[in-house]
């Protein structure tokens, strides 16, 4: 990683999330969703700080204040939850965003903007899954396990939204330098 990370607290937070693997940012998003008691989709500083602590981010209050200040563009004392996640996601080129969107559309066979077990039937072949082969899991269990990759560790509802899908792949994207390689990987994975 080039550059002095201590000078950019948002980058430091991003790296702490990515250190948890591809689903790190998605997990932080879930933590905040749970803490958003009033359903306002925005966070004040206390909620923000508490969310980071709950997720296990270790950062000084100064840095947390700095990040909050960077994200509270209108000075209202609150930050928009989705804007925060967008800022935190590693930047992705349009070509990467498009291929992720294509994969999601292919998965979302019912066209209701949510991927469920129903959508996976006929697309995802579970015959080769070791637990299906051994008779340990049913097709349904294999599908749920697959969806859980994209879903949050805290709220596994068997439904994956485009936002969750993008949050997941932004973590994957961060570890791949080449757009061509990333696009090829997604195309091959989803047979686009």
MIMAR-971339 format. One record per residue: residue number from 1; residue in three letters; y, z, x of N, C-alpha, C in turn. Coordinates in nm, 4 decimals, padded with zeros to 6 digits. Example, Ala and Ser with C-alpha at 12.3 -4.5 7.8 and 13.67 -1.06 7.14 Angstrom:
<nodes>
<node 1,'ALA',<-00.5690,00.7800,01.3190>,<-00.4500,00.7800,01.2300>,<-00.3300,00.7800,01.3200>>,
<node 2,'SER',<-00.2250,00.7080,01.2850>,<-00.1060,00.7140,01.3670>,<00.0030,00.7870,01.2900>>,
</nodes>
This chain:
<nodes>
<node 1,'UNK',<-00.1196,00.0000,00.0842>,<00.0000,00.0000,00.0000>,<00.1247,00.0000,00.0878>>,
<node 2,'UNK',<00.2063,-00.0982,00.0717>,<00.3285,-00.1057,00.1514>,<00.4363,-00.0208,00.0868>>,
<node 3,'UNK',<00.5332,00.0179,00.1648>,<00.6479,00.0893,00.1106>,<00.6251,00.2387,00.1081>>,
<node 4,'UNK',<00.7338,00.3123,00.0978>,<00.7283,00.4577,00.0949>,<00.7143,00.5026,-00.0495>>,
<node 5,'UNK',<00.5972,00.5511,-00.0842>,<00.5709,00.5869,-00.2232>,<00.6521,00.7072,-00.2690>>,
<node 6,'UNK',<00.6880,00.7951,-00.1747>,<00.7607,00.9148,-00.2144>,<00.8975,00.8798,-00.2725>>,
<node 7,'UNK',<00.9472,00.7596,-00.2410>,<01.0792,00.7218,-00.2918>,<01.0727,00.6729,-00.4367>>,
<node 8,'UNK',<00.9535,00.6348,-00.4842>,<00.9404,00.5877,-00.6212>,<00.8392,00.6741,-00.6966>>,
<node 9,'UNK',<00.8900,00.7737,-00.7699>,<00.7978,00.8638,-00.8391>,<00.7123,00.7934,-00.9451>>,
<node 10,'UNK',<00.7639,00.6856,-01.0044>,<00.6853,00.6129,-01.1046>,<00.5640,00.5470,-01.0377>>,
<node 11,'UNK',<00.5865,00.4909,-00.9185>,<00.4762,00.4306,-00.8428>,<00.3735,00.5380,-00.8044>>,
<node 12,'UNK',<00.4232,00.6557,-00.7693>,<00.3329,00.7661,-00.7326>,<00.2469,00.8057,-00.8533>>,
<node 13,'UNK',<00.3095,00.8128,-00.9707>,<00.2363,00.8456,-01.0930>,<00.1334,00.7366,-01.1241>>,
<node 14,'UNK',<00.1746,00.6113,-01.1083>,<00.0842,00.4986,-01.1313>,<-00.0384,00.5110,-01.0400>>,
<node 15,'UNK',<-00.0146,00.5419,-00.9124>,<-00.1255,00.5533,-00.8166>,<-00.2175,00.6705,-00.8514>>,
<node 16,'UNK',<-00.1584,00.7814,-00.8994>,<-00.2421,00.8954,-00.9387>,<-00.3320,00.8575,-01.0570>>,
<node 17,'UNK',<-00.2769,00.7789,-01.1496>,<-00.3578,00.7341,-01.2642>,<-00.4654,00.6367,-01.2194>>,
<node 18,'UNK',<-00.4289,00.5409,-01.1351>,<-00.5245,00.4393,-01.0905>,<-00.6340,00.5002,-01.0029>>,
<node 19,'UNK',<-00.6032,00.6121,-00.9385>,<-00.7042,00.6794,-00.8569>,<-00.8210,00.7275,-00.9436>>,
<node 20,'UNK',<-00.7981,00.7378,-01.0744>,<-00.9046,00.7792,-01.1661>,<-00.9887,00.6619,-01.2127>>,
<node 21,'UNK',<-00.9624,00.5451,-01.1575>,<-01.0402,00.4275,-01.1960>,<-00.9636,00.3411,-01.2944>>,
<node 22,'UNK',<-01.0281,00.2343,-01.3364>,<-00.9632,00.1335,-01.4203>,<-00.9079,00.1920,-01.5489>>,
<node 23,'UNK',<-00.9683,00.3001,-01.5988>,<-00.9262,00.3544,-01.7283>,<-00.8228,00.4660,-01.7150>>,
<node 24,'UNK',<-00.7695,00.4871,-01.5960>,<-00.6784,00.5993,-01.5731>,<-00.5524,00.5970,-01.6575>>,
<node 25,'UNK',<-00.4902,00.4803,-01.6683>,<-00.3664,00.4695,-01.7457>,<-00.3963,00.4849,-01.8943>>,
<node 26,'UNK',<-00.5078,00.4267,-01.9354>,<-00.5503,00.4387,-02.0753>,<-00.5727,00.5860,-02.1107>>,
<node 27,'UNK',<-00.6333,00.6604,-02.0191>,<-00.6597,00.8023,-02.0434>,<-00.5318,00.8822,-02.0578>>,
<node 28,'UNK',<-00.4330,00.8506,-01.9736>,<-00.3040,00.9197,-01.9828>,<-00.2384,00.8869,-02.1169>>,
<node 29,'UNK',<-00.2488,00.7614,-02.1571>,<-00.1939,00.7206,-02.2866>,<-00.2541,00.8009,-02.4001>>,
<node 30,'UNK',<-00.3849,00.8228,-02.3949>,<-00.4537,00.9008,-02.4981>,<-00.4053,01.0449,-02.4996>>,
<node 31,'UNK',<-00.3888,01.1017,-02.3786>,<-00.3412,01.2397,-02.3686>,<-00.2086,01.2529,-02.4421>>,
<node 32,'UNK',<-00.1186,01.1558,-02.4187>,<00.0118,01.1621,-02.4845>,<00.0005,01.1408,-02.6348>>,
<node 33,'UNK',<-00.0898,01.0526,-02.6749>,<-00.1057,01.0273,-02.8174>,<-00.1479,01.1558,-02.8898>>,
<node 34,'UNK',<-00.2357,01.2319,-02.8253>,<-00.2825,01.3572,-02.8829>,<-00.1685,01.4583,-02.8897>>,
<node 35,'UNK',<-00.0811,01.4574,-02.7896>,<00.0277,01.5563,-02.7837>,<00.1438,01.5214,-02.8761>>,
<node 36,'UNK',<00.1462,01.3992,-02.9249>,<00.2559,01.3551,-03.0112>,<00.2319,01.4097,-03.1525>>,
<node 37,'UNK',<00.2510,01.5407,-03.1647>,<00.2156,01.6100,-03.2892>,<00.2876,01.5548,-03.4109>>,
<node 38,'UNK',<00.4143,01.5199,-03.3940>,<00.4916,01.4738,-03.5108>,<00.4751,01.3241,-03.5360>>,
<node 39,'UNK',<00.3951,01.2571,-03.4532>,<00.3697,01.1147,-03.4746>,<00.4912,01.0263,-03.4544>>,
<node 40,'UNK',<00.5877,01.0740,-03.3762>,<00.7139,01.0017,-03.3586>,<00.7014,00.8858,-03.2597>>,
<node 41,'UNK',<00.5915,00.8791,-03.1859>,<00.5706,00.7780,-03.0821>,<00.6769,00.7875,-02.9713>>,
<node 42,'UNK',<00.7393,00.9061,-02.9637>,<00.8314,00.9296,-02.8533>,<00.8080,01.0708,-02.8003>>,
<node 43,'UNK',<00.8503,01.0933,-02.6783>,<00.8262,01.2211,-02.6123>,<00.9567,01.2772,-02.5588>>,
<node 44,'UNK',<00.9779,01.4077,-02.5805>,<01.0903,01.4715,-02.5125>,<01.0398,01.5195,-02.3758>>,
<node 45,'UNK',<01.1289,01.5769,-02.2977>,<01.0895,01.6123,-02.1611>,<00.9749,01.7134,-02.1586>>,
<node 46,'UNK',<00.9797,01.8147,-02.2479>,<00.8741,01.9165,-02.2511>,<00.7371,01.8531,-02.2791>>,
<node 47,'UNK',<00.7341,01.7643,-02.3807>,<00.6080,01.6972,-02.4155>,<00.5593,01.6120,-02.2978>>,
<node 48,'UNK',<00.6542,01.5446,-02.2344>,<00.6216,01.4572,-02.1222>,<00.5607,01.5381,-02.0076>>,
<node 49,'UNK',<00.6289,01.6477,-01.9716>,<00.5818,01.7310,-01.8614>,<00.4459,01.7928,-01.8952>>,
<node 50,'UNK',<00.4323,01.8412,-02.0173>,<00.3070,01.9047,-02.0594>,<00.1925,01.8026,-02.0602>>,
<node 51,'UNK',<00.2216,01.6806,-02.1038>,<00.1210,01.5751,-02.1053>,<00.0702,01.5424,-01.9661>>,
<node 52,'UNK',<00.1636,01.5331,-01.8708>,<00.1243,01.5042,-01.7329>,<00.0383,01.6174,-01.6771>>,
<node 53,'UNK',<00.0798,01.7427,-01.7048>,<00.0025,01.8575,-01.6563>,<-00.1366,01.8597,-01.7187>>,
<node 54,'UNK',<-00.1438,01.8358,-01.8499>,<-00.2711,01.8364,-01.9206>,<-00.3649,01.7317,-01.8622>>,
<node 55,'UNK',<-00.3091,01.6171,-01.8256>,<-00.3902,01.5091,-01.7699>,<-00.4286,01.5376,-01.6239>>,
<node 56,'UNK',<-00.3652,01.6381,-01.5643>,<-00.4002,01.6750,-01.4275>,<-00.3199,01.6039,-01.3210>>,
<node 57,'UNK',<-00.2001,01.5549,-01.3583>,<-00.1131,01.4909,-01.2595>,<-00.0420,01.6016,-01.1822>>,
<node 58,'UNK',<-00.0479,01.5944,-01.0494>,<00.0235,01.6959,-00.9716>,<00.1511,01.6348,-00.9163>>,
<node 59,'UNK',<00.2641,01.6835,-00.9676>,<00.3955,01.6331,-00.9288>,<00.4984,01.7426,-00.9464>>,
<node 60,'UNK',<00.5999,01.7390,-00.8626>,<00.7066,01.8383,-00.8755>,<00.7879,01.8097,-01.0013>>,
<node 61,'UNK',<00.8503,01.9160,-01.0526>,<00.9343,01.9006,-01.1721>,<01.0477,01.8011,-01.1442>>,
<node 62,'UNK',<01.0972,01.8019,-01.0202>,<01.2031,01.7081,-00.9807>,<01.1612,01.5634,-01.0029>>,
<node 63,'UNK',<01.0400,01.5308,-00.9569>,<00.9912,01.3935,-00.9698>,<00.9671,01.3585,-01.1165>>,
<node 64,'UNK',<00.9141,01.4539,-01.1909>,<00.8893,01.4290,-01.3329>,<01.0223,01.4035,-01.4045>>,
<node 65,'UNK',<01.1240,01.4818,-01.3690>,<01.2584,01.4611,-01.4251>,<01.3116,01.3231,-01.3894>>,
<node 66,'UNK',<01.2879,01.2815,-01.2643>,<01.3348,01.1509,-01.2175>,<01.2696,01.0382,-01.2994>>,
<node 67,'UNK',<01.1364,01.0486,-01.3178>,<01.0655,00.9467,-01.3961>,<01.1195,00.9452,-01.5384>>,
<node 68,'UNK',<01.1361,01.0639,-01.5954>,<01.1852,01.0739,-01.7333>,<01.3227,01.0081,-01.7447>>,
<node 69,'UNK',<01.4087,01.0350,-01.6451>,<01.5425,00.9759,-01.6427>,<01.5390,00.8237,-01.6335>>,
<node 70,'UNK',<01.4444,00.7720,-01.5532>,<01.4308,00.6261,-01.5379>,<01.3900,00.5619,-01.6704>>,
<node 71,'UNK',<01.3075,00.6332,-01.7476>,<01.2522,00.5754,-01.8696>,<01.3403,00.5997,-01.9925>>,
<node 72,'UNK',<01.4226,00.7044,-01.9866>,<01.5125,00.7352,-02.0980>,<01.6396,00.6527,-02.0802>>,
<node 73,'UNK',<01.6266,00.5224,-02.1059>,<01.7358,00.4294,-02.0740>,<01.8609,00.4530,-02.1574>>,
<node 74,'UNK',<01.8406,00.4967,-02.2829>,<01.9587,00.5153,-02.3681>,<02.0138,00.6582,-02.3629>>,
<node 75,'UNK',<01.9531,00.7441,-02.2791>,<02.0029,00.8804,-02.2627>,<01.9850,00.9681,-02.3859>>,
<node 76,'UNK',<01.8888,00.9345,-02.4703>,<01.8695,01.0082,-02.5959>,<01.7931,01.1393,-02.5777>>,
<node 77,'UNK',<01.7355,01.1591,-02.4580>,<01.6563,01.2796,-02.4364>,<01.5109,01.2623,-02.4775>>,
<node 78,'UNK',<01.4752,01.1403,-02.5199>,<01.3344,01.1110,-02.5499>,<01.2990,00.9762,-02.4883>>,
<node 79,'UNK',<01.1700,00.9571,-02.4632>,<01.1252,00.8265,-02.4150>,<01.0255,00.7683,-02.5134>>,
<node 80,'UNK',<01.0329,00.6385,-02.5290>,<00.9409,00.5673,-02.6164>,<00.8060,00.5596,-02.5459>>,
<node 81,'UNK',<00.7061,00.6027,-02.6198>,<00.5713,00.6131,-02.5704>,<00.5154,00.4808,-02.5179>>,
<node 82,'UNK',<00.5304,00.3733,-02.5959>,<00.4759,00.2445,-02.5543>,<00.5513,00.1864,-02.4359>>,
<node 83,'UNK',<00.6839,00.2079,-02.4338>,<00.7627,00.1605,-02.3186>,<00.7186,00.2330,-02.1920>>,
<node 84,'UNK',<00.6880,00.3626,-02.2059>,<00.6407,00.4397,-02.0912>,<00.5109,00.3791,-02.0371>>,
<node 85,'UNK',<00.4163,00.3510,-02.1272>,<00.2885,00.2944,-02.0823>,<00.3079,00.1568,-02.0192>>,
<node 86,'UNK',<00.3982,00.0774,-02.0779>,<00.4257,-00.0545,-02.0199>,<00.4850,-00.0426,-01.8805>>,
<node 87,'UNK',<00.5735,00.0551,-01.8621>,<00.6336,00.0763,-01.7293>,<00.5295,00.1237,-01.6295>>,
<node 88,'UNK',<00.4330,00.2002,-01.6796>,<00.3336,00.2591,-01.5905>,<00.2259,00.1582,-01.5498>>,
<node 89,'UNK',<00.1953,00.0662,-01.6398>,<00.0935,-00.0340,-01.6058>,<00.1380,-00.1102,-01.4829>>,
<node 90,'UNK',<00.0440,-00.1371,-01.3922>,<00.0813,-00.2219,-01.2786>,<00.1294,-00.3561,-01.3326>>,
<node 91,'UNK',<00.2344,-00.4118,-01.2742>,<00.2867,-00.5391,-01.3245>,<00.1774,-00.6461,-01.3227>>,
<node 92,'UNK',<00.1708,-00.7249,-01.4290>,<00.0721,-00.8336,-01.4368>,<00.1442,-00.9638,-01.4642>>,
<node 93,'UNK',<00.0979,-01.0698,-01.3995>,<00.1570,-01.2012,-01.4225>,<00.1231,-01.2476,-01.5644>>,
<node 94,'UNK',<00.2003,-01.3436,-01.6142>,<00.1748,-01.3978,-01.7479>,<00.0366,-01.4591,-01.7590>>,
<node 95,'UNK',<-00.0084,-01.5222,-01.6502>,<-00.1386,-01.5879,-01.6539>,<-00.2490,-01.4830,-01.6748>>,
<node 96,'UNK',<-00.2310,-01.3648,-01.6173>,<-00.3283,-01.2565,-01.6381>,<-00.3213,-01.2039,-01.7814>>,
<node 97,'UNK',<-00.1998,-01.1859,-01.8302>,<-00.1832,-01.1364,-01.9683>,<-00.2456,-01.2333,-02.0681>>,
<node 98,'UNK',<-00.2273,-01.3633,-02.0429>,<-00.2805,-01.4649,-02.1348>,<-00.4329,-01.4630,-02.1383>>,
<node 99,'UNK',<-00.4956,-01.4505,-02.0214>,<-00.6421,-01.4548,-02.0198>,<-00.6999,-01.3272,-02.0831>>,
<node 100,'UNK',<-00.6309,-01.2147,-02.0677>,<-00.6754,-01.0900,-02.1319>,<-00.6648,-01.1058,-02.2835>>,
<node 101,'UNK',<-00.5548,-01.1649,-02.3265>,<-00.5333,-01.1888,-02.4695>,<-00.6388,-01.2838,-02.5270>>,
<node 102,'UNK',<-00.6729,-01.3868,-02.4517>,<-00.7777,-01.4816,-02.4946>,<-00.9114,-01.4097,-02.5113>>,
<node 103,'UNK',<-00.9438,-01.3242,-02.4150>,<-01.0703,-01.2503,-02.4207>,<-01.0715,-01.1599,-02.5441>>,
<node 104,'UNK',<-00.9586,-01.0942,-02.5701>,<-00.9512,-01.0052,-02.6868>,<-00.9703,-01.0848,-02.8159>>,
<node 105,'UNK',<-00.9025,-01.2006,-02.8244>,<-00.9150,-01.2843,-02.9452>,<-01.0593,-01.3289,-02.9666>>,
<node 106,'UNK',<-01.1262,-01.3615,-02.8564>,<-01.2654,-01.4037,-02.8692>,<-01.3522,-01.2889,-02.9213>>,
<node 107,'UNK',<-01.3247,-01.1703,-02.8718>,<-01.4008,-01.0522,-02.9148>,<-01.3710,-01.0160,-03.0599>>,
<node 108,'UNK',<-01.2457,-01.0330,-03.1001>,<-01.2013,-00.9927,-03.2341>,<-01.2394,-01.1008,-03.3352>>,
<node 109,'UNK',<-01.3681,-01.1095,-03.3642>,<-01.4170,-01.2189,-03.4479>,<-01.3649,-01.2109,-03.5912>>,
<node 110,'UNK',<-01.3408,-01.0890,-03.6391>,<-01.2924,-01.0751,-03.7770>,<-01.1421,-01.1014,-03.7875>>,
<node 111,'UNK',<-01.0736,-01.1071,-03.6724>,<-00.9310,-01.1390,-03.6726>,<-00.8415,-01.0284,-03.7276>>,
<node 112,'UNK',<-00.8913,-00.9024,-03.7272>,<-00.8093,-00.7930,-03.7816>,<-00.7364,-00.7152,-03.6717>>,
<node 113,'UNK',<-00.7329,-00.7696,-03.5510>,<-00.6619,-00.7120,-03.4362>,<-00.7236,-00.5827,-03.3857>>,
<node 114,'UNK',<-00.8488,-00.5574,-03.4236>,<-00.9228,-00.4425,-03.3733>,<-01.0644,-00.4902,-03.3439>>,
<node 115,'UNK',<-01.1177,-00.4551,-03.2276>,<-01.2552,-00.4923,-03.1955>,<-01.3465,-00.3752,-03.2309>>,
<node 116,'UNK',<-01.4486,-00.4039,-03.3115>,<-01.5433,-00.3018,-03.3563>,<-01.6860,-00.3478,-03.3262>>,
<node 117,'UNK',<-01.7819,-00.2628,-03.3569>,<-01.9236,-00.2962,-03.3399>,<-01.9554,-00.4267,-03.4125>>,
<node 118,'UNK',<-01.8985,-00.4418,-03.5322>,<-01.9216,-00.5626,-03.6131>,<-01.8824,-00.6891,-03.5361>>,
<node 119,'UNK',<-01.7685,-00.6840,-03.4683>,<-01.7210,-00.7996,-03.3916>,<-01.8179,-00.8368,-03.2787>>,
<node 120,'UNK',<-01.8867,-00.7365,-03.2238>,<-01.9713,-00.7611,-03.1073>,<-02.1021,-00.8311,-03.1414>>,
<node 121,'UNK',<-02.1477,-00.8159,-03.2655>,<-02.2747,-00.8790,-03.3032>,<-02.2646,-01.0297,-03.2810>>,
<node 122,'UNK',<-02.3607,-01.0844,-03.2098>,<-02.3605,-01.2279,-03.1860>,<-02.2775,-01.2712,-03.0668>>,
<node 123,'UNK',<-02.1983,-01.1797,-03.0090>,<-02.1212,-01.2131,-02.8888>,<-02.1803,-01.1410,-02.7692>>,
<node 124,'UNK',<-02.2081,-01.0143,-02.7886>,<-02.2549,-00.9312,-02.6782>,<-02.4054,-00.9146,-02.6925>>,
<node 125,'UNK',<-02.4792,-00.9642,-02.5956>,<-02.6252,-00.9593,-02.6003>,<-02.6731,-00.8311,-02.5330>>,
<node 126,'UNK',<-02.7333,-00.7436,-02.6119>,<-02.7761,-00.6159,-02.5547>,<-02.9221,-00.6177,-02.5091>>,
<node 127,'UNK',<-02.9885,-00.7330,-02.5214>,<-03.1315,-00.7405,-02.4872>,<-03.1601,-00.6993,-02.3419>>,
<node 128,'UNK',<-03.0619,-00.7195,-02.2531>,<-03.0845,-00.6900,-02.1118>,<-03.0398,-00.5497,-02.0728>>,
<node 129,'UNK',<-02.9795,-00.4778,-02.1682>,<-02.9317,-00.3423,-02.1367>,<-03.0531,-00.2526,-02.1100>>,
<node 130,'UNK',<-03.0548,-00.1815,-01.9969>,<-03.1725,-00.1013,-01.9607>,<-03.2134,-00.0006,-02.0694>>,
<node 131,'UNK',<-03.1156,00.0620,-02.1341>,<-03.1507,00.1633,-02.2349>,<-03.2013,00.0999,-02.3643>>,
<node 132,'UNK',<-03.1601,-00.0258,-02.3893>,<-03.2123,-00.0977,-02.5065>,<-03.3554,-00.1426,-02.4764>>,
<node 133,'UNK',<-03.3746,-00.1948,-02.3553>,<-03.5081,-00.2411,-02.3129>,<-03.6111,-00.1284,-02.3195>>,
<node 134,'UNK',<-03.5684,-00.0093,-02.2772>,<-03.6619,00.1044,-02.2728>,<-03.6843,00.1651,-02.4117>>,
<node 135,'UNK',<-03.6049,00.1186,-02.5094>,<-03.6191,00.1719,-02.6449>,<-03.5426,00.3013,-02.6660>>,
<node 136,'UNK',<-03.4677,00.3449,-02.5629>,<-03.3922,00.4705,-02.5713>,<-03.2732,00.4559,-02.6676>>,
<node 137,'UNK',<-03.2082,00.3385,-02.6657>,<-03.0900,00.3150,-02.7491>,<-03.1150,00.2010,-02.8467>>,
<node 138,'UNK',<-03.0499,00.2112,-02.9623>,<-03.0486,00.1009,-03.0587>,<-02.9391,00.0025,-03.0182>>,
<node 139,'UNK',<-02.9376,-00.1138,-03.0841>,<-02.8311,-00.2116,-03.0600>,<-02.6948,-00.1470,-03.0852>>,
<node 140,'UNK',<-02.6856,-00.0715,-03.1948>,<-02.5606,-00.0028,-03.2311>,<-02.5121,00.0889,-03.1176>>,
<node 141,'UNK',<-02.6045,00.1645,-03.0571>,<-02.5668,00.2560,-02.9485>,<-02.5186,00.1797,-02.8255>>,
<node 142,'UNK',<-02.5800,00.0671,-02.7972>,<-02.5378,-00.0157,-02.6841>,<-02.3957,-00.0672,-02.7097>>,
<node 143,'UNK',<-02.3703,-00.1144,-02.8326>,<-02.2369,-00.1651,-02.8679>,<-02.1314,-00.0547,-02.8561>>,
<node 144,'UNK',<-02.1644,00.0639,-02.9068>,<-02.0687,00.1750,-02.9005>,<-02.0389,00.2118,-02.7552>>,
<node 145,'UNK',<-02.1429,00.2133,-02.6739>,<-02.1256,00.2460,-02.5328>,<-02.0340,00.1427,-02.4665>>,
<node 146,'UNK',<-02.0539,00.0151,-02.5018>,<-01.9700,-00.0920,-02.4482>,<-01.8239,-00.0720,-02.4905>>,
<node 147,'UNK',<-01.8007,-00.0452,-02.6183>,<-01.6636,-00.0249,-02.6677>,<-01.5992,00.0975,-02.6037>>,
<node 148,'UNK',<-01.6801,00.1990,-02.5740>,<-01.6275,00.3212,-02.5127>,<-01.5634,00.2943,-02.3768>>,
<node 149,'UNK',<-01.6032,00.1850,-02.3092>,<-01.5387,00.1502,-02.1829>,<-01.3889,00.1298,-02.2014>>,
<node 150,'UNK',<-01.3519,00.0724,-02.3140>,<-01.2117,00.0376,-02.3388>,<-01.1419,00.1466,-02.4177>>,
<node 151,'UNK',<-01.2215,00.2248,-02.4912>,<-01.1671,00.3299,-02.5755>,<-01.1381,00.4519,-02.4894>>,
<node 152,'UNK',<-01.0680,00.5472,-02.5477>,<-01.0282,00.6618,-02.4687>,<-01.1396,00.7641,-02.4582>>,
<node 153,'UNK',<-01.1349,00.8438,-02.3512>,<-01.2356,00.9491,-02.3398>,<-01.2158,01.0597,-02.4433>>,
<node 154,'UNK',<-01.0974,01.0651,-02.5064>,<-01.0674,01.1767,-02.5960>,<-01.0824,01.1419,-02.7425>>,
<node 155,'UNK',<-01.0834,01.0154,-02.7735>,<-01.0784,00.9774,-02.9143>,<-01.1632,00.8525,-02.9313>>,
<node 156,'UNK',<-01.2920,00.8647,-02.9074>,<-01.3791,00.7487,-02.9167>,<-01.4047,00.7186,-03.0632>>,
<node 157,'UNK',<-01.3315,00.6195,-03.1136>,<-01.3433,00.5888,-03.2562>,<-01.4180,00.4581,-03.2799>>,
<node 158,'UNK',<-01.4670,00.3960,-03.1707>,<-01.5404,00.2712,-03.1875>,<-01.4524,00.1543,-03.2261>>,
<node 159,'UNK',<-01.3207,00.1724,-03.2115>,<-01.2261,00.0652,-03.2417>,<-01.1397,00.0453,-03.1184>>,
<node 160,'UNK',<-01.1257,-00.0785,-03.0758>,<-01.0459,-00.1077,-02.9577>,<-00.9318,-00.2005,-02.9982>>,
<node 161,'UNK',<-00.8093,-00.1554,-02.9711>,<-00.6917,-00.2361,-03.0035>,<-00.6558,-00.3216,-02.8823>>,
<node 162,'UNK',<-00.5697,-00.4195,-02.9038>,<-00.5236,-00.5031,-02.7921>,<-00.4565,-00.4154,-02.6861>>,
<node 163,'UNK',<-00.3793,-00.3160,-02.7298>,<-00.3100,-00.2280,-02.6355>,<-00.4111,-00.1557,-02.5449>>,
<node 164,'UNK',<-00.5188,-00.1039,-02.6038>,<-00.6201,-00.0351,-02.5246>,<-00.6883,-00.1324,-02.4285>>,
<node 165,'UNK',<-00.7118,-00.2520,-02.4772>,<-00.7770,-00.3563,-02.3974>,<-00.6887,-00.3913,-02.2775>>,
<node 166,'UNK',<-00.5582,-00.4087,-02.3017>,<-00.4641,-00.4415,-02.1942>,<-00.4512,-00.3234,-02.0977>>,
<node 167,'UNK',<-00.4444,-00.2002,-02.1517>,<-00.4360,-00.0832,-02.0633>,<-00.5561,-00.0780,-01.9697>>,
<node 168,'UNK',<-00.6734,-00.1069,-02.0238>,<-00.7948,-00.1067,-01.9417>,<-00.7839,-00.2134,-01.8323>>,
<node 169,'UNK',<-00.7517,-00.3354,-01.8727>,<-00.7505,-00.4443,-01.7752>,<-00.6331,-00.4372,-01.6791>>,
<node 170,'UNK',<-00.5265,-00.3631,-01.7135>,<-00.4178,-00.3478,-01.6168>,<-00.4673,-00.2644,-01.4993>>,
<node 171,'UNK',<-00.5573,-00.1713,-01.5276>,<-00.6177,-00.0930,-01.4195>,<-00.7068,-00.1784,-01.3317>>,
<node 172,'UNK',<-00.7840,-00.2667,-01.3938>,<-00.8700,-00.3585,-01.3182>,<-00.7823,-00.4528,-01.2353>>,
<node 173,'UNK',<-00.6780,-00.5044,-01.2996>,<-00.5881,-00.6016,-01.2376>,<-00.5237,-00.5461,-01.1099>>,
<node 174,'UNK',<-00.4948,-00.4162,-01.1121>,<-00.4253,-00.3544,-00.9986>,<-00.5037,-00.3664,-00.8691>>,
<node 175,'UNK',<-00.6355,-00.3779,-00.8796>,<-00.7161,-00.3818,-00.7576>,<-00.7496,-00.5250,-00.7143>>,
<node 176,'UNK',<-00.6939,-00.6242,-00.7851>,<-00.7243,-00.7644,-00.7529>,<-00.5949,-00.8382,-00.7203>>,
<node 177,'UNK',<-00.5840,-00.8854,-00.5971>,<-00.4595,-00.9484,-00.5532>,<-00.4393,-01.0889,-00.6093>>,
<node 178,'UNK',<-00.5476,-01.1641,-00.6199>,<-00.5353,-01.3049,-00.6549>,<-00.5410,-01.3284,-00.8059>>,
<node 179,'UNK',<-00.4390,-01.3969,-00.8597>,<-00.4400,-01.4347,-01.0017>,<-00.5625,-01.5205,-01.0334>>,
<node 180,'UNK',<-00.5903,-01.6175,-00.9451>,<-00.7030,-01.7087,-00.9681>,<-00.8336,-01.6318,-00.9800>>,
<node 181,'UNK',<-00.8533,-01.5360,-00.8905>,<-00.9765,-01.4583,-00.8918>,<-00.9854,-01.3754,-01.0204>>,
<node 182,'UNK',<-00.8728,-01.3127,-01.0582>,<-00.8702,-01.2302,-01.1790>,<-00.9030,-01.3143,-01.3028>>,
<node 183,'UNK',<-00.8390,-01.4303,-01.3130>,<-00.8601,-01.5195,-01.4278>,<-01.0063,-01.5650,-01.4325>>,
<node 184,'UNK',<-01.0600,-01.6062,-01.3182>,<-01.1998,-01.6509,-01.3117>,<-01.2938,-01.5383,-01.3530>>,
<node 185,'UNK',<-01.2637,-01.4172,-01.3055>,<-01.3475,-01.3021,-01.3381>,<-01.3498,-01.2779,-01.4900>>,
<node 186,'UNK',<-01.2329,-01.2821,-01.5546>,<-01.2263,-01.2597,-01.6987>,<-01.2943,-01.3738,-01.7739>>,
<node 187,'UNK',<-01.2668,-01.4972,-01.7303>,<-01.3290,-01.6123,-01.7964>,<-01.4814,-01.6049,-01.7890>>,
<node 188,'UNK',<-01.5333,-01.5672,-01.6738>,<-01.6781,-01.5561,-01.6584>,<-01.7343,-01.4404,-01.7410>>,
<node 189,'UNK',<-01.6636,-01.3279,-01.7393>,<-01.7109,-01.2095,-01.8107>,<-01.7178,-01.2365,-01.9616>>,
<node 190,'UNK',<-01.6203,-01.3112,-02.0137>,<-01.6129,-01.3334,-02.1593>,<-01.6491,-01.4754,-02.1990>>,
<node 191,'UNK',<-01.6991,-01.5537,-02.1029>,<-01.7389,-01.6913,-02.1292>,<-01.6312,-01.7687,-02.2052>>,
<node 192,'UNK',<-01.5101,-01.7676,-02.1473>,<-01.3958,-01.8349,-02.2115>,<-01.3949,-01.9831,-02.1742>>,
</nodes>
